[in-house]
Amino acid sequence: MFPLLIFIGVGAMTDFGPLLENPRMALLGAAGQFGIFGTLLLATFFGYTIKESASIGIIGSADGPTSIYVASKLAPHMLGPIAVAAYSYMSLVPVIQPPVMRLLTTRKQRLIKMPYTSRPVSRVTRVLFPIVVTLLTGILVPLATPLISMLMFGNLLREALVVERLSKAAQNELVNVVTIFLGLAIGSTMVAEQFLTLKTIGIIVMGVVAFALDTAGGVLFGQLMRILSGNRFNPLIGAAGISAFPMSARVVHKVAQEEDFSNFLLMHAMGANTAGQIGSVLAGGVVMALLSGGG
């Protein structure tokens, strides 16, 4: 229940406006999940079972609640180290992402400016968006419905503008209380016999790999969008396709401004970042759907 409750708060804090203004950013949210499946394949070569490998790969979603939810379903005995890795690397996004971003782009590409033109999104669109996403997810990826519905329910509280007290409570008191209980619940599973093992070290190492592959997948897809747009799209934005919201968008903005202080990519990156939140949940649902019946 804890990851689901946290997602209500996350949804209430998330503004999907930048994504609705520029829907093509949803493609980057999908590309930013490459690390999940790349790490899944890599982990199988190191002796992890397919379900354990999937649970390790989901660290690449850069989404703590999703990582915990999927691990609790597929590999509950690995819940402790996976939670530690997921939340640790989310805080290290400013350290992990920039080297990968610079490696896969040239200075000329990082200097590409993308003027931001705000296009108003109607209140009807903002209210319908969480409802439509929930319905489509229920049809296409049923196992992701619990997570995505809680995320979108929180967002609906925010956008409806008629339950402000509940929206604020979800953003503050609910998230704070549930985070404490979540930490206590997961901490109680970290007994030495299960936590202080070589497998735990492997999970921590592959968590870094998952984040790096996610970043690389997003940037490379950003390169494709740059080519298709005639060099008018800055590929750095692809790195924000992971779910570490809003840290990843800020990192993209910071790296761009290191090259040119007048280059503002924050709002473009926010669109990709919010898409990454949805993409990470859908990826988790796909993983569970593929493996829920297997051993």
N, C-alpha and C positions, 0 to 999 in steps of 0.2 A: 504493500500500500504506500510506503514512503516515497518511492520515485514518482508514483502517480500524483500524490499530493504536492510534491515539489513542482511538478509540471504545471499545476494550476497557477502557482505563483509565477513561474517563468512566463507562462502565457500572458498573465496580467501585466507583466513588465515589458513585454515585447510589442514594438510598433512595427507592423508589417507594411506600413505606408511606403517605405523605399522600394520594397519588393513589388507592391501593387503598381507603383509608378513606372517601374521598369521590369516587367515580367520575365525578360530574357535572363535575368540574374538567377532564375530558378535552375537554369542549366548548370550554373557553377555550383549550386547547392548539391546537385547530383554528382558532378565530377569530383567534388571534395570528399566523397565517400570511398574513393578508390583504395585508400589505405586499409579500410576494413577487410576487403576481400583479398588484397595483396598480402596482408599480414596473416590472414587465415591460411592461405596456401603455404606461407613460409613456416608457420608454426607446426604444420603437419610434418614437415621434414625434420623437426627436432623432437619427435616422439610424442607430441600431444595428440590426444584423440580429436576427432573432428569437432565435437561439441566444445571441448576445451579450446581448440584453435579459434573457433568462432567467437567464443567469449573473450579471448585475448584480442582478436581483431576488432571487436566492437569498441575497444579503447580508442581506436582511431576515429570514432564518431565525435570525439572531443565533447562528449555530453555525459556528465556523471550519472544522472538518473537513467538514461538509456543503457549505459554500461552495466549498471547495477541490476536493472530489470532483466536484461538479456542473460546476464551471468546467473541470476537467481533461477532462471528457467532451464538453462542448459548445463551449467557447471557450478552449482551452489557451493561446492567445496573450495572453489577458487574466488569466492566473492570478496574476501578481504584484500588480497593483493591486487585484484583488478580495480577495486574501488580506490585504493591508495594510488595506483598508477594513473587512473583516469583523472582524479582531482589534482594530483601533483603536476601532471603534464599540462593540464588546462592552465595552471598558474604559470607554467614555463613557456607558454605560447610566444611571448616576446623574445625568448631565447632560441627556441627551436625553429621558428618559421623564417626569420630574416635570412640566414645563410642559404636556405633552400631557394628562397625567392631570388636572391642575388645570383645564385648559381645558374638559374634557368632563364634569366633575363639579361639583356644588355642595358647599359646606361641609357642609350637612346630610347629603348622601349620603356624604361622606368620614367622617362621624362615626358611621356605622352600625356597631354592634358585632356581631360574630359569635362567640359563645362556642364554644370548641373542645372537643369531647368526643372523646377518643381512643377509637377502637373497635379492639380488637386484631385484627390480621391474622394468620391462621395461617401457619405455616412452609410448609405445603403450597401455600397460595395464592401466597406469595412465590416459591416455586420454580417453580410452574406458569406464573406470569405471563410471564416472559421467553420460555419455550418457546411458549406460546400466541400471544404477539405476533409472534414470528418466523414461525410457521406461517401466521398470518392475513396477514401482510405478503407472504409468498412467494406466496400465492394471489391477493391483491388488487392489490398493487403490486410485481411481481417485481423491477423495477429498483432498488427501495429495499432489497432483501434484503441485499446485502453490508453496507451501513451498519447497518441495524437488527439484523442477526444478530450483528455484532461488539459493538454496544452491549448487547444482551441476553446475549451470552456473558459479557461482563464482569460484568454484574449477576448472572448465575447463579453465577459464581465467588464473589461476595459472599454470596449468599443460601444457597448450599449448605452453608456452615459446615464443609466437610471439606477445603478446599484454601486454608486461610488464608494460607499462604506465597505461593501464586500470586496470590491476591487482593491482598495487600499489594504484591507486585512489580508488578502491573498498575497500581495506584494511584500508585506512586512511580517506581521505576526505569524501567519501560517508557515511561510518559508523558514523563518527563524526557528520556530518550535520544531518543525519536522526535521530540519537539518540537524538539530541537536540529537533528536531521537534516532535519526538515521545513523549518525556517527557512533552512538552508543551500541546500536544493534549490530552494526558491522564490526565494531571493535571487539565485541564479545565473541566473534568467530575467529579472531586472530590468535589461536592457541599456537604455542611454539612448534608443535609437531606438524602443523599444517602450514604455518607462515614462514618459519625459518628454514626454508628448503631451497635447493637449486632451482626448482620450478618457479619459485617466487622471483628469483633473480632473472630467469628467462622472461617472465611476464613483464618485469620492469624494463628490460632491454627492448623487448619487442613492442612495448608501448611507445617508445621513442620512434622506432621504425614506422609504426602505424601513423603517427603524427606527421612524420617527414613525407611518407608516401601520399597522405591526404593532401598536404601542401603542394607536393609535386604534381599530383593529378589535377588540382585546381588551376595551378599556374600554366600547365601545359594546355589545358582546355582554354585558358585565357589567351594563350598564344594562337590557338586556332581561331578564336573570335577576333583577335587582332588582325589576322590575315584576311578573314572574311569581311571585316569592316574597312579594309584598306588602310591599316595602321592608325585607326582612330580609337581603338580600344586598348587600354592599358592592361597588360596581362597580369600585373600585380594583384588586380582585383580578384583573380581566381583563387588566391590563397585564403580569401575570406569565406570560401565555400564550406568551411568546417563549421561546427556548431558552437565554437567557443565565443559566445556572444556577450558583450560587444568587443572583447579583447582583440580578436583577430582583425576586425575592421579597423581598429585603432592602429594595429601593427602595420597594416597595409598603408594607411594614411601616413604613418611616421616614416616608413621606408621611402615612400614617394617624396616626402618633404625633405628628406636628407639629401636628395638630388636637386630639388628645386622647391624652395620654401613657399612658392606661390601656387604649387600644385595641390589641389584639394580633391582627394578621392574618397573622403570619409563617407559621404552619403551613398555613393555608388557601392562602396564596400559593404555598407550596412544592408543594402538590398541582397547581396550575395550571402551575407552572414545570417540574415533571417531565413533565407532559403535553405541554408545549411542546417538550421534547426529542424526544419521539416524533413529534409533529406536524411538526417541521421536517424530519426525515428522510423522512417520508412525502410531504411537499410536494416535497422534492427528487426523490424517485422519480417522482412524478406529472409533474413538469416534464420529466424525462428521457424518460419514456414517451411524452409528447406530442410531443417534438421529436427523438427519437433517429433517426427516419427522414427528417425534413425537412431543408431547407437553410437 
